[in-house]
Amino acid sequence: MAPRVSVVMLACFVGVMFVDVGGALGEAMTVQRKIMEDADLSQFYSVLERSRQAMASLEYSALTIFAPTNKAFQYKSSNFDDLALYHLCNVPQNLNQLGGSISTELGGSPPLWVTRRNYNNRQDIYVNNAKVIAHRSNYQQANANGKKQVLHIIEEVLEPIITQSDAGFYNPDAFQFLNYTESINNLDFTVRAFRNQVFYNDKTDLYKNAGRHTFFIPVDDKFMSQVRPGKIDQKVIDGHIIANHVLFTNPTPDDVKYQSMAFTDMLKVMISFKKEVEGKDVRVYVKSDTVVGDSTHQTGVVLAEIVKANIPVKNGVVHLISRPLMVVDNTVHQFLKNQEDGPLFRFYSAIYDAQPEFMDHLTRMKELTLLAPSNNAWRDPAVNNILRNKTKLQEILYLHLVPSRLSVERIQDMANQQVNTMANRKSLYFNVLQHGDNKTVTVEGAGVNATVVQPDIAATNGIIHIIDRVLGVPFMTVGRKIATDPMLNDTYWLGQNLNFNDQLDDMSRRYTYFVPRDYAWKKMEVQYPSAYKKFFMRDYGYNVKQILERHLVIADQAYTMNELKEMSHLSGYLNLRLPTSRDVLTVSVTESSDRSFFIEWNNEKIHVFRADVECTNGIIHVIDSVFYQEGDIRVNTGAITASSFSLVCLTFSSALIRLFNSV
């Protein structure tokens, strides 16, 4: 018989267990103990321990505590002892209650600003620029004195404005920040030049206004010295403020435009943020876009790096920027020169180190458009190889320079048209892709397609468009290029159906491919309607493949149009014989006075719409007509199709019937 356990013994056993687990079942940990025992909050707790006032608040006060992780402290160089009280708020609030602004235990400091951002069906919460780690937050418990406290874990250290003891102001607003920047600790920038213009233009009230605003203040540096003071007028100062929005960099998405205070009936200036990732570094820029200008403020984009971000003030947030917004007082050359640490510093380095003549052109030209590759575009190993070849680099740089002013609006009106560059015999071709209400502008130069990632940066003598690739450095095979070029869809589709395209990725061969663009096929449909229909019928695939093979030259090298013209000249224009995969293509090549190339074939003069599209295994020449002649489309007797075989059988059966009837 199993021994029975008495009720008393069971009660004692449960009691022992209850005592052993301590705080886990009997008494929950206070917030202070929770922080102390969390290994990931050890650095924050050491900061709290060094502040006698912070420890007293934890023991006696109701609080909301924002605790940065250890990782957050790795990226800060401030004196952390001054920060403890700025992470303690005197009203306990859970995540649902957080909103607006919150006063802290740090006397004389601006409030904390709370931002809620909806993202992928969830809502992220930020305190100043620090994201709240929601699943680790909302720990609520009373302290030993019965005061409610709430703990939230955050991803960044909160940094207040710390002023010198004799500064003479308390809880500064944007005006006090602007006026007494030199009295703020740990701030390595001054703003005297811009401040003088604010006073001169009687705009100080904008910085004193109560509410929730975002202020952009240019620092005193070489950028500021290159701007004439008269250019910073009242409207420009208005263009540095976004009213009624407190915008910290992390919670604000890229390219969302906000109206500046210079958004009126006659002048419209928008402001947005842009982040650029370079390796482990993230650079944050602010863009002002003057979408409607006036007689003294031209349209265009100005891009400035944020050199000190997310400075909280009583009436919002301040960002210190590298140069004034909305001011178009620099030439293209000056803009590039200012990019030592900006989004184009690799491009500037390539020019400065190897091609000073190119920089001279940028200085002397009155009207220009520069397609400037971004920093990431220069990371391609193929591009680095080009940098060692100064002759090739010069050709590539001039391929990015157009001797006229082309805004994106103008480019949209001239899509698929040839645009001459400063490179010898090299042109650009723009294309505009529509995705709903959004338009993406692409540009092709010497076989490389690039996307315009930042358009319409304005300068006094032209426009800069930042692109995501270096033009003229091929990275696609002939096959891949045809597959991705929107102008070559029909030729690609025909070759794909006939397995003709499979060979075009072969890196061991060199191709010169005369590729009819879509326009050429439409022209053929008008000229040869019945033949055109058969081009897209399976039964005539053998014939169509032969015609495509006529366009593909395979030799020891790929030929540029200029080389083909010279070869034609040496032969006395008596027909140049080029080896194709099946036969010989007999042509001659000429050049017109406007530097356009023409191919003479079968008594037809065919315009070369785009010459010298370079690929990794050859060159493509886009042409305006198909190499087609009457009689090309016929059923080949050596390759009887299913339908033709049925016709033969039917004819043979009819002949047999007639024979038997005659007998």
Summary of the structure (lengths in Angstrom):
residues: 663
radius of gyration: 35.6
end to end distance: 113.9
largest distance: 129.1
contacts: 2073
relative contact order: 0.06
helix: 35%
strand: 29%
